[in-house]
Amino acid sequence: MSRPAIVKWCQRFEDGGTDLTDGRPTTVTSDMVQRVEDIIPSNRRVSVAHIAQELGISVGSAHSIACQQLDYRKLCSR
């Protein structure tokens, strides 16, 4: 992180703020979660990059939906 960002976060906590969001809007919607949930069972070997490309979202967002919200895990790397 940059020094100004650290100073901003420290000031926010000193003022009593406990919100950990950084102010950016979330791009993950319930519709996207449902679409990922429909894609994965149809092809269990689908990659996160393929999901991201198909939905037009970032790889990080696709990974977040699959792993954190839908609780899917990679079973084997081979």
Residue pairs with C-beta under 8 A, 6 or more apart in sequence:
12 19
27 57
27 58
27 61
28 57
28 61
28 64
28 65
28 69
32 55
32 57
32 61
32 65
33 65
33 69
33 70
35 55
36 51
36 55
36 62
36 65
36 66
36 70
37 70
39 46
39 51
39 54
40 46
40 51
40 66
40 70
40 72
48 59
48 62
48 63
48 66
49 59
49 62
51 62
51 66
52 58
52 59
52 61
52 62
55 62
66 72
67 73
